[in-house]
């Protein structure tokens, strides 16, 4: 299990929270690091920057569609989740299926991967 940020370079403060990751950071360290982890069974992409990096085919798609799986399948190597921020409470209220339908599937998938 590894929790890997999109950028080890702190980007500083933005208008509402941290600024976006600096563009040179992920290419400089993320690709070499992930290359040294050859047995990744599951990636949980959390937030817009991770989703853009790991699910480039989903760019431009509404977050709800990406998270619900129109771009990923339940057994895909990448699961998409919204960022766990209080700023997303509105999104969670508009998408009640996230907690009732999707989170149980995510929990089961993680449990399956960890059991191997």
Number of C-alpha atoms within 10 A of each C-alpha: 8 7 7 13 14 21 20 14 14 12 14 11 10 9 6 7 8 11 12 15 17 15 12 10 15 18 12 12 14 15 10 11 12 12 10 8 9 8 8 12 13 16 18 16 23 18 16 17 16 21 23 14 14 18 18 11 13 18 14 9 12 9 18 18 13 22 22 19 15 12 17 18 13 14 11 13 13 17 25 25 22 19 14 11 8 9 10 12 11 9 14 16 11 11 13 11 13 19 12 10 11 17 13 12 15 17 10 12 17 16 11 10 11 11 7 6
